Amino acid sequence: MNEQVSDQTVRLAIRTGKVTLRLILRALAAWHRNHQRKKDVNRMAKDTLHGKQSVKELVGQGQGVSSMEIGNSGIRDFKKIANKYGVDFAIVKDKDVDPPKYTVFFKARDADAITQVLKKYAAKQTKRKKAAEKERPSILQKLKKFKEKVASMPRKDKEKRKEMER
């Protein structure tokens, strides 16, 4: 009787072991399929990247690349406008020059969009320069002038007299 019970116990352990191994193999296969699916989705997403990219990614898309230099004053404005128009671009900083120069690389097929971006960018830069050229008087200087005026005004001294009445 003991032998029979021990045999059944051993068989049960073997069956559950096989089932567990099968389940682990199935789970690994499902994970592998899911991982491959995610890789494919990420690969497709990389192919459809828009906006700021590295030069390597831009050239890797195989659609031809053009470049131009821009000043260092309004790179943030350029990024905003280029992202608004959906232009793929890469910005490279040239550190060898004393005021650093920035070169913008963009896809050749985006030439029409980049001309619009450059028009908007130039308009924004000229507007900013005009605002900087316009001389506004300092508030501290105005305050100083008003202080001087107040100090130069005559003050009325109040006379206090006490008279004794009987």
Helices and strands as residue ranges (DSSP letters): H 2-47, H 55-60, E 65-70, H 75-84, E 89-94, E 101-107, G 108-110, H 111-133, H 139-152
